[in-house]
Amino acid sequence: MTTHIQRAHPVEHEAHPGPGKYAMIAVVLAIVTAIEVGVYYIEAIRNLLVPILLVLSAGKFVLVVMYYMHLKFDHRLFTALFVGGLFIATSTILALMALFGAFIMPAAPHA
């Protein structure tokens, strides 16, 4: 005897991408990495180096998490748990950095 369970809300799953999509994402990640390396050697933007690298790294992080960790295709609860843990970890690190003076600029030497 088989029984069929009907759900109040049908589960909709987005189709996982094929190998071509993963290869395309890998190429994008490689290009962004090459841009990061190139940006490091541009002396004219040395003052903006950290923000530029953080933005590029965040973009790569989002791509990896969405596709290679499959969060884009899983239930939103998993995404919320991941983002919540990431927020707690980031907040803890920033608080420790502030506590130990990582954000205090050293005084310029007198000439």
N, C-alpha and C positions, 0 to 999 in steps of 0.2 A: 504494500500500500504506500503510495507516495502522497505527500502533502505539499501543497504550494503555499508559500507565505507571500502575501501581498504587502508591500511596504506602503506606508502613508505617503512617503515622498520617494519616488524612484531614484535610485542611486545613478548619478551620471558621472561617467569617467571620461576624462579627456584622453584621447589616444596618445600613447607614449611615442616619442619621435623615433624614427629609424636611424640606422647607422650613418646615413648621410647628414642628418641634422647634428648628430654628435660630432662628426668630423668638421662640420662648418663651425660649430661652437669652439672646437679645439683650435681651428685656424684663427678665429677672432681672439681667443685667449693668447695665442702666440703673437699676434699683431700688437695687442695691447701691451704684452710683456716687452716686445721690441721698442715700443714707444716709451715705456718706462725707462729702459736702459738708455735710450737716446736722450731723454729729458735730463737724465743725470749728468750728461756731459755738456749741456748748454750752460755756459757761464752766465749769460745775460739774465737768466731766470733763477739764479741760485737762491734768491730770497723767497721764491714761490715753490721751491722744490718739494718741500714736505706736503703742502696742500695738494699740489698736482699729483704726487705719488699716492696720497691717501685716496683721492677721488678715483684714480685709475685702479687702484687695488680694490676699492669698494665695488666698482663695476665688475671686476673679475670675480670677486667673492659672490656677488649676487648671481652671476651666470652659473658658477659652479654649484651653488646651493640649489638654484631652481632646476637645473637640468641633471647634473650628475648625482645629486642627492635626491632627486625626484620630488622635491617639495612642491613644485609647480603642479604636479599631477596627483598628489596625495590630499587627504582630508585637511581642511584648514586648521584643525586642531593641532596637527603636527607642525605646521608652519608657526602657529602661535606659540607653541612650546619652545621651538627652536629660537624664535625671535626674542621671547621672554628671557631665556637663558643667556642669549647673546647680550641683551640689554643689561642684565645683572652683572655679567662678567666685565663688560665695558665700563659700567659705572664703578665697579670695584677697582679696576685698574686705574681709572682716571682719579678716583678718590685717593688711592695710594700714591700716585704720582704727585698730586697736589700736597698731600701730607708730607712727603719727603722733599718738596721743593723743586720738582722737575720743571715747573713752569716759570721759575724765577730766572730772569736773564742775568748773567754775570755782568758786573760793572766793566765798562770799557777801560782799558789801561790808559793811564795818563802819559802823554808824550812830553 
